[in-house]
């Protein structure tokens, strides 16, 4: 499996020639609040213009997960109804990948694609139209977890996690968090066995010495932040936040630094699994976030992986259910307004978002515009 294609599934992004994305001085600057509805309207119009005749987006990449992202983003704006022709065509395209095992098992990177497609089918499920597909996606994701079916017990560091699918690649926090979000959003309760198994894996991805992390690296950094995967992988040099854990990780003998994007992914996953604010894992994650709170960049990664970072930020803050967040210096942040302003500054006049640092496919405006819309939806 090519590393560049693998990277998309946990982060998303690749260059599109000719599209120039830059800050917009008229939006979210000078103290004025951005017009979120106008931002969303321009983005929706842009995505509509990018759909292929077969219903896909970025279909030349042969990654149906991109189409699943776009459809989910359009539906979460609440400005595009399930009966919209663009949505129906997109979902019909995704249904081509539904296999006998349930879920989109015929798709490349079947686990990631199934997770995001489950979100899309759930958002569009009016009158039980997609009940069968949704149930199949849920069952496929549960079956794909590393557990007793793979002869792994709860003491195995891979237990409860998921990878990309296809070649049964080793599990990672990004794909596991997408699975947990999809199961949560489609109605599974926090005590569902699949979410509780996943919580074991998520807890082992945290740089925190506690009864929930028995890995040898747990107390090496011990800052409450999260790693890309359990088992002591190294975050590749020069990467940070969601800016880069998706490459091939080597075995890590020494400490592996936490990254901001993965910490937001871990936090929302713990909330979906029912952990309360007084849980030691949640408290430690919030402490890490308080010390690294920013929307100017992807902490530790600069502009690399910025929009995936925004998506994880929005979903985690939304899961917490609080209107504001207080950082380590005691400053209170209206995170919804700050997220909207950060995105407003970066939206292109075409309505799209894309990243000039096109690693992790964040140069593809279909992917990044979807991330931005989903982040905004989490904050509304």
N, C-alpha and C positions, 0 to 999 in steps of 0.2 A: 504494500500500500504506500503510495507516494506520500512523503512527509508533508508536502504543501497541501495536499487534499486532506490529509488527516488533521492538519492544524485548523482548517476551517471549522470542523465540526465542534471544536470546543471554543473557538473564538470568532472566527469568521473574517474574511477580507482578502482582496486581490486587485491588482491595478486595472483600471478601465481607461484606455487612452482617450484623451481629449476632454475629459470631464475635469473641470477646475473648481475645486472646493476651497473656500476661504472664509474668514470671518466676515460678518455683516455688521457694519457699524450702526445700522438703523435699528437693530433688534437687540434688546437686552443690555444695552449699554447706556451710560449717562444716567443711571439710576431709574430708568423707565422700565416697567414690567413688560416682558414680551407678550405678544398676542398669541397665546398657545393655540387657539382655534385656527388662526390664520396660518401658523406654522404647520399644523396638522393638515390643513386643507391643501397647502402647496405640496406637502410630502405625498399625500394620497394621490393627487393628480400626477405627480412624477411617477409613482409606482404603476399606476394604471397605464401610463404610456410605455412602460417597459415590458409588459406581458407579451409573451410569444403566442402564436396562433394555437399551439397545443396546450395552452393554459399555464405554461411554466414561466419562471423567471430564472435568468442565467442558466438556461437549460443546456447550453453548450458545455458547461462544466460537468454535466452528468451527475449533479448533486441535487436530488429532489429535496433535500433538507433546506435549500435556499428558498424554494417555492413554499415549503411549509412555514418558514419564517415570515415571508411576505404576507401570506394569507392570515396568519395569526396576528401580525401587526395591523393589517387593515381592519380586521374584525374588532380588535381591542380599542381602536379609535372610537368605536360606537357611531361612526359616521358612514360606515359601509356595512349594510345588512347582509345576513347570510344568503339572501336571495339575489344579491348582486351578481350579474353575469361574470365579473372577474373572479369573484370568490368561487362560484360554482364551477367555472372552468379550472381554477387552480385545484380545487378539491378532487375533481374528476381526474386530473393529471396525477395526483397523489394516490388515488385509489388503484391506479395501474400497478403500483408497487406492493399492494396488499397480497400477502402470500398465504399458503395453506397453514402456516404456523401462527397466523394472526399477526397484526401489526404490519409494518412495511418491511417485511423480512426479505423482500426481493430488491430492496434499495441498497446502494453502497452505504456503508456506515449505518447499518440498519437500526441500531439502537438509538443513536442520536436522532436520526430522521424520524423514527417512530415517536420519540418523545415530543419533538416539536410538532409533528403532524397530529398527535393526540390533542395538543392544545388547540390546534386549528379546528379539528373536527368537533371538539367539545364546544368551542365558541359558536360554531355553526349549527349545532344540534337542536333544531326547532322541530317539535312534534315527534321526537324520537327518530328522526331521519337517519342519524348516524349511530344509533345505539349499538348495532352489531360491530361496526368498525371500531368504535370506542372500546367496547369490551375486548375485542381482539387485540387492540394496542396495549391495554392494561395487562392482559394475560401474557402477551409476548415480552413485555418489559419485566414482569415478575419472573418469568421463566429464564430470562437472560441474566439475572443476577448471579454473581459468583456465590454459590452456597453449596449445600449438600449434593446437589445435582452434579456439581463439578468436583465432588469429593473434598470439599473444603468445609471445615467446621468454624464455629464462631471465634476460635483463637487464631485463625489464619488472617493476616493483615489485609488480604483481598476480599474477605468475606463481606457480602452485602453490597459490593461496588459493581459498577458497570463500566465497560469501555465503549469503543465506537461501534462495535458489532462487526460483522463480516468475518474477520480472521480471529475473533475472540481476543482481541488485544487486551492487555492488562487494564484493570479498572482505574479510573481517575476521578477526581472530585468534580470536574466540570460536567462530564457526562452523567455522573451519578446525581448531581444537583438538578440537571435538566429532567432526568427521570422522576425525581422526587417532586419537582414543581408540576410536571405533567399529571402525575397521579393525584397530587393534592388538588390541583385545579379541576380535575375531572371527577372529584367527589369522594376520593378515598379518605377515611378518617386518619388522624395521626397515629392511632394504635394499630393500623393495618400492618401485618407482618412484614410486608415488603419495605415499608417506610422504616420500621424498627430495625430490620436487617441493615438497611442503608445507613442508618444512624451510627451503627457500629463502625462502618467504614469511614464515615465522615469524621467521627470523633478521633479516629487514628490519623487523620490528615491534619490535625491541629497541633501546633507547637505548644503543647501544654502538658506538663507532668500532672497526671491525675489518675484516678482509678479507671478512667475511660480510655486511656491511651497507654498501652503496654509496650509501645515500640521503643527501641533503644535510643532514638533521637529525641524523645519527647521532652527531655529536660535540657537539651543542648542550647536551644534558643529561648524557649519557654516564654514567649511574648503574647500568646493567645491568638496569633495569626494562623493562617492555614497554608498548607502545601498543595501542590497539584495532585499528588497521590500518596497513599500510605506506603510504608516500607522504606522510607528514607531517601526519596529521589532528590536529585539536585535540581533547583530551578536554573535553567541555562543562564550563563553569565550575561549580564547586561539586560536582563528581562525583569519585569516587575508587574504587580497587579495582574490584570488579566492580559497584560501586555506580553505574556509569553510563555506560560508553562506548558504549552501544548506540544512542544517538540519532544523528541525521544529523550527520556530521562535516563541517566546512568545511575547505577547503584551508588548510594551516598553513604560514605563512612563517617564523615564529619557532619556538622550541623547544616541544615538547609534553611535558608531564610524564608520567612513568611512573605506572602504577597497580598496586596490589597484586594485585587479582584477575586482571588480564591477565598479570601476571608469573608467577603460579602456573600459569595456562593455558599460557603460553609454555614454562615449565620442564617441565611434564609432556609437552608435545608434543615437545620436544627429546629427552627420555628415550625416548619411543616411537620416535623416529627413530634411536635408537642412539647418541646422544652420551654420552660418558663424563664422569665428574666432573672430569677434568682439562681438558676442553674450555673454551676461554676464554669461550664463551657461557654455559655452565653455571655456571662459577665466578662470573661477573659477576651472573647471576640470583640465585645463592645469597647473594652479598654484599648485594644489594638487599633480599632477604627477611630476612636477619639484622638489618638496620637497621630494618626495619618489622614485625618479628614481633609479632603480637598476635592474640588471639581475643576481645577485649572489644568490638571494633568492626571495621568495614571500613576499613582505613587510608585516611584522606583523605576518606572518605565517611560516616563515622559509622555510623548504622544502615541507611543506604540501600544496598540490594543486598547485605545482610549474608549471606543464606543462599546466594546464588550464590557469594559469597566463601568460605563454609565448604566448599561443594562443591569448588571449585577447589583450596582448601587441602588437603583430604583426599586428593583424587586425586593431586596433585603429591607430597605427602609419601609417599603409598603407593607411587608410582612410584619414588621414591628408594630405598625399601626399608630405611630406617633407623629404629630405634626411638626415637631422640631427635634433637633439633636444637639447636644452640648458637647463640644470638643474638650480636649485635655486642658486647654487654657481657660475653660469656663465660658467660652463664647457660644451663644445659642444660635443655631442655624435653622432657617426656614428651608429645609432641604428640597422641598418641592419647587419653591421659587428659584433657588440656586441652580437646581438641575435644569429647569426650563431656560434660565438665562444662559447657562453654559451651552446648551444646545442651540439657542437662538443665535448666539454669536458665531456659530459654526455652520449654520445652514446656508446652502448655496441659493442664489436667486431662482434656480431651477426647481427648488423645493427639496433637493437631495442633500444627503450628508455623505461624505466619504473622507477617508483619512489619507493625507499626503504620505504618511508612513504606511505603505501598502502591505506590510508584512501581515500574515495571518488573514489575508484576503480582505482587509479593511479598506482596500481601494475600490472594492466592488460596491457601488452605491445602492444596489438592491439589498445587499446584506446590511450595510451600515444604516441605511434609512429605516430598515425594519427594526434594528436595534434601538434607534432613536425613538421611533414611535412607541415601541413596547416600553421603553424607559419612561416616556412621558405618560403613558397610560397607567403605569404603576404609581405615578405621583398625583393622579387626579381622583 
